[in-house]
Amino acid sequence: MYDKFQKAGNTHREDGPALILYDRDGDKVYQSYYIDGKLHRDSGPSHTKYRWDLSVWIEEYHIEGKLHREDGPAFIEYEKDGTLKKQSYFINGIPNHEEYPYKWLTKS
């Protein structure tokens, strides 16, 4: 089951997620925000995946279809217990971080 919002043939919604996928019990598996067919959200993650227990597994931040976040990691993956597993920083789709440029950051 899923909900999908479109405008002019593109996945698009300005007031909420444009694509929401549900499991057979009706629980969200993932949700994505799109503008004109591109992953995009100005505030908050544009793409979120959930585990079977409904906890957040992965969060991604996109602007105009590119991984992008200026105030933190643009890609975040969580362990089953909710602790950080992996994060990476992107600006306009390019891996970036002042302290660790062009590298995936993982917890030690």
N, C-alpha and C positions, 0 to 999 in steps of 0.2 A: 504494500500500500504506500501511496505517496501523494503529496500535494505539490503541484507545479504551477507557477504563475508565469504567464508570458505576455509580452507586448510586441507586436509587429514581428512575430516569429522567433523572438529571442527570450530566453529565460530572464525575467525582469519583475522586480517588485520593490517599491520604494518605502513601504511601511512595515516591513518584516521579511523573514526569510522567503526566498522565491522557490526553494526546493527543500522539501522535508520528506525524509524516508522513514517509514515506520516498520517495526517488526510485526509478526503475526498477532502479537498481543496488543498492538496499538501504541507501543512505546517508541519514542524517537530513536532512530539509529544514527541519523545525522541530519544536519540542517545547513543550508548554504544561502548566502545573500548574493544576489546578482543584480546588476544594472546593465541593461543592453547586452546581455549574454556574457558578461565578464564578472568573475567574482569581485565583489566590491562592497565595502562597508566602511563608513567614516569613523564610527565609534564601536569598538568591540570586535570580536572575531568574525570573519566572513564565512568561515567553514568550521563546523564543530562536529566531531565524531564522538559517539557515546558507546560505552561498554554495555554488556548485557544487564549489568546491575544499575544502569542509568548514570553511572559516574562519567565524567568527561575523560576521554582518552586523548584526543588530539584537538588543538585549536590552531587555526591559521588566520593570519591577517593579510588581506589583499586590498589593493587600490588599483582599479582599472585592470584587473586580471593578473597583477604582479604581486608577489609576496612583498609586503612593505609594512614597516612599523618603525616609527621614530622614537617611541618612548619605551621600548622593550623588545623582546624577541618576536619575530613574525611567525615562527613555527614553534609550538610547544607540545611535547608529548609527556603524558603523566603515567606513572606506575599505577597498578591496581589500587594501591592504598592512597592515591592522590598526591604522592610526592613527585617531584620533578624527575623525569627520566632523561629528556633531551630537549634542547632549545637551540634555535639558530636565529641569527639576526640578518635581515634583508632590508635594503633600501632600493625601491624601484626594481625589484627582482634580482638584485645583485647582492650576494652574501657580503655582509659588512658588520663590523663591530670594532670600535676604536681600540679595545684591548686585545682582541683576537680576530683580526681581519681574515675573511675567507676561510673560516673553519667552523665545523659543526662543534657545538659545545655540549659536552655530556658531563653528568655529575661523576665525580671520582669514586 
